[in-house]
Amino acid sequence: MVDSGTIRTTCPYCGVGCGVLATPQQNGHVSIEGDPGHPANYGRLCSKGNALGETLGLDGRLLYPEVDGKTVGWDQALDHVAHKLNTTIQKHGPDSVGFYLSGQMLTEDYYIANKLMKGFIGSANVDTNSRLCMSSTVAGHKRAFGADTVPGNYEDLEHADLVVLVGSNMTWCHPVLFQRLMAAKEQRPGLNIVVIDPRRTKTAELANLHLPIKPDGDVALFNGLLQRIVASQMVDTNYVGDHTTGFAAAVNATQISQKELIKQTGLSAAQLDEFYSLFVNTEKVVTCFSQGVNQSTSGTDKVNAIINCHLATGRIGRKGMGPFSLTGQPNAMGGREVGGLANMLAAHMDMENQEHRTLVQEFWGAPNLAPKPGLKAVELFRALKTGKIKALWIMGTNPMVSLPETENVAKALANCPTVIVSDIMADTATSQFATVKLPALGWGEKSGTVTNSERRVSRQRAFLPAPGEARPDWWHVAEVGKKMGFVDAFSFKSAAEIFAEHAALSGHKNDGKRDFDIGAYADVSEAAYDALSPFQWPQPKNAEPSITRFFANGSFYTKDKRANFVPTRLQSQTKPGRGKQVLNTGRVRDHWHTMTRTGKSPTLSGHIAEPYCEIARSDASRLGIESADLVLLRSGRTEIILRALISDKIQTGHVFAPMHWSSNLSSLTSVNAMVKADLDPHSGQPALKSGRVTLERARMAIFGFAVTRHEPMDLPTAYWAKAITKSGWRIEFAHNSARALPNLVKAIANTDVDTADVAFHAPKENQQRLAWFDGAHLRTAIYFGAEPVAVSRDWAVAQLDATFDDPTRRYRMVAGRPGKDMPDPGPIVCSCFSVGANQILEAADNGCRSVAEIGQKLSAGTNCGSCKAEIAELIHERALLAAE
């Protein structure tokens, strides 16, 4: 039973699409819980979902429209946008305009933007940041199935006997789904999990088998698997003969010798045999793949190499088996459904299919349907740089951080006469180039639908009032459409009306010919839309609810209704170059994209608080880099500084860096500045996981750490990173000259060095510590020296909440030597319950020998479970020490 003040909504983070119960409190806070009735998560939430209530503040929000830096009313802003778009089209044609959208948008927003651009402006120059995440999957699906269809659903993970995770750190990136998988494994210990990833991630720690494949060795690996399937006589000849085409050609094209297979994959013959034997001899196999597959110049071929193996064995569309794409963003799937990609039409229809074009044009009454596919994301910004695009509307995304070659993105935006940005935040790396800013609604304020990775449509519902003059993205676009002269086509009064039109188009002249069909909701009322329960498509009109899996009995969406086996090419094994490392980019557990939301949460910022670079121990030793050093990465003329994390879980010659940090919380502009915009030839998706960089120890004269109650701005130093805490901020900093120290101290403490209430000098360590107090409470503490400062960060942060009546206690705090009355929890491991590493180690010393026992004692790992691998490592570490 849900409380009357509780709103059922959907999480705005990853593509798992978890149901959330949000309950506004009288004190202005919002209580967040998982929705036990939602079929994606059954009440589970990850650390990010649990902390959503901490991210709803209005600090930094864009609340009023702006034109040329001046606050204006909505009428003036919308008139200005419509005039700019119309005059640009009149002077330079429809293709001089572009839209760049986001998987953060709701389906209704996406639909309206695509309708305006493709149907009425008359250009397909509308693309989305989902191009950076999942477009290789789209291309692979369409080549194999004739449509962008995900065959299975989440339940298949619980029925499988083998789950293969390719290029997916599911523990951190799709944690609730991973917990469903681990719960199934606890029930059926015989369920095997294989992780295929160059890094030994937290997911790999919990797998039965980890294959540390060479980057871009996936096509070779699955081509070799197809050969083994044929050699083992495990081809499902009936399925292949009745429902597919091109099998012989694909098999012939995938021939690869054992020697070449080992060379391409970097795996041993024994590792290959173990994986191939597991796959061949297990009927119920689900192969999940994510960014490690997609973000590559051979991403589409990787997808088809995986699909080929499932088609050959007939392991598709049945319970517990099939290829499964794990989407990155909350509504990447919804965007794909409405034609959010530049080469697609709405309702999964094809831009180059004349029958589809006619159908959409007639349904919309579109006077000027785009005649050809438009520019994909990277191409769009290249056209912006050369001046072919004269007006660009960016909605809900930050390409200055997320796109590769961000230096060129900056030049492109600076070169564009009209840059319109719809966003919830006032100042992002992208919005600094905006000539027009339009305030959008954020999660908790906006209302609409999203679609998760298993084709499940769920509602996001508003439970907070619209702040300032912020309005929904669909309203921005619809109002501009009306002012451009298309009144009848854009006179929508609510998201429900848009959803009904979207549903009606999906069912229009469909009759089972197209995969995407939610025609059952074409006549949805406002009340029914408000009460809409999660559902999976297809849901045709006047039909019984459809099955939730595709293709078990064939009937694909190609012309001959057969699936296509696709011959795939081996990726050339390019070496990094002399003295260079391969840069792999990705996510961390508790942060999301560019941290405009998660960066507001003290809970989430406690796990990893600064950008870092994971380096193989062998490389660190060779380069003279020690733990906690700062390292300098170079790519061409671009340089960035990151904290070194020395690891035994990454291959020699490779480095890993998260993509979240940018100039809002660090001196780093974007890790993607180091990545060249090399594209997959089929999908246009950039290879964000194969940058080429040089690496060296950064020479710094001073290193420092600080905690303070007030956010410091404009830190005058070569390296800095700040993170919000429960009662203030924590700051890491370093500089190549000690002469900068007085200005640094003033920027952090807002006063001079010699005004400190307590000072401590440690000559042996060449370190100093300063502290300022407001009465009995710490205001600012700064620790600095010639080497990285050895002070427990989480303990120091906790002192902002301590009481310092005793002068002795103040000196111990500044000296960084806590006593028994000042316990140090250690670095946060479990964000859900704020449990630190020292607490876990102490519990292990006192008899806890398993993750479950730690959970019973400290609650760590008992909620979202994404910290279980780290807890297991700490227990193992303690056991090794005890055995010495």
Summary of the structure (lengths in Angstrom):
residues: 884
radius of gyration: 27.2
end to end distance: 53.9
largest distance: 83.5
contacts: 3293
relative contact order: 0.12
helix: 36%
strand: 20%
